[in-house]
């Protein structure tokens, strides 16, 4: 992920920690050896991943930096990116 220009160091640091959290969760291998409990274990792990993702998105949406970025984007919604 890349933070938009003008975002402070604290926001970039938070993005890096979120990236590492997501990378850690995708890089870890999970095994479900017991056939009897495999379905429940898989759903439990997936639910945990979804909860972590929802928490990270909620934190990002609540941040002042993200709100400021949205305010800027709102002003340039019809601006062509090809002109940059």
Secondary structure by P-SEA (a helix, b strand, c coil): ccccccccaaaaaaaaaaaaaaaaaaabbbbbccccaaaaaaaaaaaaaaaaaaaaaaaaaacaaaaaaaaaaaaccccccccc
